[in-house]
């Protein structure tokens, strides 16, 4: 992840003061595998409740969601603030979660499948630099 996003001194300093959480607390390779487990909806609801409790306790200034699926589970309305022009593909989304500003990015481990390259990640980093403090 650090090879793709939150590069550079300013963003790295922010990263060092950040907390990282997973949306799903059960280890699977992907959501398709997760949904094959016994009672996946109950497990997903459990994780959402715990995640909400953690966010309420931490009271973060901002949230960076490391996949659009995670972003969309937290923010029901959003705006694409950076697009990959050649593919009409969002690179960075902005929204709200309970009054907290939230940004969403493609998951760095899977973005290559959608043609997202290092130049695109550089654009994401530049946009985040402008918006984060």
ZABAPA-494087 format. One line per 4 residues: number of its first residue (from 1); their letters; for each residue z, x, y of C-alpha. Coordinates in Angstrom, 2 decimals. Layout:
<sites>
NUM	A	Z:X:Y ~ ...
</sites>
This chain:
<sites>
1	XXXX	0.00:0.00:0.00 ~ 0.85:2.77:2.44 ~ -2.64:4.22:1.98 ~ -4.11:0.97:3.28
5	XXXX	-1.74:-0.79:5.64 ~ 1.00:0.14:8.10 ~ -0.52:3.58:8.63 ~ 0.32:5.68:11.64
9	XXXX	3.61:6.53:13.32 ~ 4.28:3.19:15.04 ~ 3.61:1.05:11.97 ~ 5.34:3.50:9.64
13	XXXX	8.47:3.39:11.82 ~ 8.40:-0.42:11.57 ~ 7.95:-0.19:7.81 ~ 11.00:2.07:7.48
17	XXXX	13.15:-0.65:9.10 ~ 11.66:-3.46:7.02 ~ 12.66:-5.37:3.90 ~ 10.10:-6.09:1.18
21	XXXX	10.43:-9.11:-1.11 ~ 8.23:-10.66:-3.75 ~ 7.39:-14.35:-3.59 ~ 7.68:-14.63:-7.38
25	XXXX	10.60:-12.85:-9.03 ~ 9.20:-12.96:-12.56 ~ 7.03:-10.02:-13.60 ~ 3.46:-10.89:-14.53
29	XXXX	0.15:-9.19:-13.82 ~ -1.13:-12.08:-11.73 ~ -0.59:-15.76:-10.97 ~ -2.88:-16.83:-13.84
33	XXXX	-0.52:-15.10:-16.26 ~ 2.48:-16.59:-14.45 ~ 1.15:-20.14:-14.88 ~ 0.89:-19.58:-18.64
37	XXXX	4.68:-19.10:-18.83 ~ 7.05:-21.87:-19.87 ~ 7.90:-24.13:-16.87 ~ 6.04:-22.15:-14.18
41	XXXX	6.45:-24.85:-11.50 ~ 10.24:-24.86:-11.95 ~ 10.24:-21.06:-11.78 ~ 8.05:-21.10:-8.66
45	XXXX	10.35:-23.65:-6.98 ~ 13.40:-21.53:-7.88 ~ 11.77:-18.45:-6.34 ~ 10.81:-20.38:-3.19
49	XXXX	14.43:-21.50:-2.76 ~ 15.82:-18.00:-3.19 ~ 13.19:-16.57:-0.84 ~ 14.11:-19.19:1.76
53	XXXX	17.81:-18.29:1.44 ~ 17.06:-14.59:1.89 ~ 14.87:-15.21:4.95 ~ 17.56:-17.46:6.46
57	XXXX	20.19:-14.74:5.99 ~ 18.04:-11.85:7.23 ~ 16.64:-13.77:10.21 ~ 13.57:-11.53:10.50
61	XXXX	11.67:-11.22:13.75 ~ 8.38:-11.40:11.83 ~ 7.08:-11.70:8.30 ~ 4.08:-9.86:6.86
65	XXXX	2.80:-11.62:3.75 ~ 1.08:-9.26:1.36 ~ -1.41:-11.82:0.04 ~ -3.03:-14.91:1.42
69	XXXX	-1.45:-16.93:-1.41 ~ 2.01:-15.89:-0.26 ~ 1.06:-16.49:3.37 ~ -0.23:-20.00:2.62
73	XXXX	2.93:-20.84:0.67 ~ 4.96:-20.10:3.81 ~ 2.68:-21.21:6.64 ~ 0.87:-24.53:6.39
77	XXXX	-1.19:-23.96:9.56 ~ -2.76:-20.71:10.60 ~ -5.40:-18.92:12.57 ~ -7.61:-16.08:11.41
81	XXXX	-7.11:-13.35:14.01 ~ -9.35:-10.73:12.38 ~ -12.43:-11.29:10.24 ~ -14.78:-9.11:8.24
85	XXXX	-17.95:-9.92:10.09 ~ -20.45:-9.15:7.35 ~ -18.74:-11.45:4.83 ~ -17.19:-14.14:7.04
89	XXXX	-13.89:-13.21:5.37 ~ -10.46:-13.26:6.99 ~ -8.63:-9.96:7.10 ~ -5.54:-11.01:9.07
93	XXXX	-4.00:-14.47:9.45 ~ -1.28:-15.62:11.86 ~ 1.04:-18.60:11.55 ~ 4.69:-19.73:11.60
97	XXXX	7.44:-20.13:9.04 ~ 10.44:-22.06:10.39 ~ 9.73:-20.70:13.87 ~ 9.23:-17.11:12.64
101	XXXX	5.89:-15.46:13.37 ~ 4.11:-14.65:10.12 ~ 1.03:-12.54:9.45 ~ -0.96:-12.56:6.24
105	XXXX	-3.20:-9.90:4.78 ~ -5.26:-9.63:1.63 ~ -3.28:-8.09:-1.20 ~ -4.12:-4.38:-0.97
109	XXXX	-4.38:-3.97:-4.75 ~ -7.02:-6.70:-5.07 ~ -8.88:-6.60:-1.74 ~ -11.57:-4.24:-3.02
113	XXXX	-12.81:-7.11:-5.22 ~ -13.68:-8.98:-2.03 ~ -15.48:-6.02:-0.47 ~ -12.61:-5.01:1.82
117	XXXX	-12.85:-1.29:2.55 ~ -10.95:1.40:4.45 ~ -12.69:0.52:7.73 ~ -11.44:-3.06:7.34
121	XXXX	-7.89:-1.81:6.70 ~ -8.15:0.37:9.80 ~ -9.03:-2.75:11.77 ~ -6.03:-4.59:10.31
125	XXXX	-3.75:-1.68:11.25 ~ -5.08:-1.59:14.82 ~ -4.52:-5.33:15.21 ~ -1.00:-5.09:13.76
129	XXXX	-0.19:-2.22:16.12 ~ -1.02:-4.50:19.06 ~ 1.09:-7.37:17.76 ~ 4.17:-5.65:16.29
133	X	7.03:-3.90:18.03
</sites>
